Structure formats: structure tokens, C-alpha cells
Amino acid sequence: MEDFTALTNEELKNRLAYLKEELQDVENERSFIFKQSGMHVSSSKISMQMEEFDTEIKRLKSQIDACTEAITSGQA
């Protein structure tokens, strides 16, 4: 987990914007890949890719929550 305590308020806000953008990118990529009709991929590969996307989404959401908490608690 990233340590946000050493960042200034401005740095925290920039980091939060970056994390939200990254989350949106991952969610868009996940949606795009799994809505492809005519794409023939084994179910085990799809399952593995879904797990990778879900893990990345959870990680980003956790960092977003921690960054938001750091901003609202005034630690910066």
C-alpha cells in the first residue's frame, strides 16, 4: 500500500486524480475485452484475465480510498 502521509495536499489531489483515471482505464479495458463478440478464448484464460482485472480494480479502489482519507483527514 502506498504511503500518502508524506505528500502535500496538492500532491494528494494530483495522485487521487491519477488513480481515478487509472481505474477508469482498467474498467474500460475490462469492458472492451469481454464484450468482444466473435472472440474465441478458452474459459480458463477468460477466468484468469477477469481475476487479473478484478485484482487491479480492487487495488486501485483501495488506494483511492486511502488517498481520499489522507486528504479529508488533513494529514498533508
N, C-alpha and C positions, 0 to 999 in steps of 0.2 A: 504494500500500500504506500502510496506517495505521501510524503510529509509536507503538509501545507503550512505548517506553523512558521516557517522561515520566510514565507512570501509576503510581500506588501499587499495591501488591499487591491491595488491596481493589477498586480501580478495575478492575484487570485481570480479577479474578474476575467482577465485575459485567458487564464488557464481553464476557467469554467466554460467560457465561450468555445475554446478549442475542444474540450471534452464533449460538449454538446454536439458540435459539428462532427466529430469522430463517431459518436453514437449514431447520428443520423445517417452517416455514410455506411456504417456497418448494417444498419437496419434496411437501408435501401438496397445494398448489395445482396443481403439475405433474401429480400423480397423478389428482387430481379431474378436471381439464380433459381429460386424454387417455383417461380411462375412460368418458367420456360416450358411451353408445350412442345412435344417432339424431342425433348432432350432425354436420351436413354442412358440412365445411370443406375448402377446397382443400388439396391435398397441399403446395403451396408455402407456404401460410400455416402449416400444422402444422409443417413443417420449420423455418420461421423462429421460431415460438414455442418449439419444442424447443431450438433453438440459444440463444435468449434465456434460457430456464430453465437450461440446462446451463452457460452462461457465469456466471450469477448463483450457481449452486451451487458452481462452481469458485472463484469469488471469495470466497464465504463460507468455504469449507473452507480456503482459503489463509490467510484472516485468523484463523480458529480455530487453525490450526497455529502461526501467528506469535504469537498471544496465549498459547497454551499454552506455547510455547518461552520467552516472556518470563517467565511465571510460574515455570516449572521452573528457569530459569537464575538467578532471583533478581535480575533487573535492576531490579525495582521497589523 
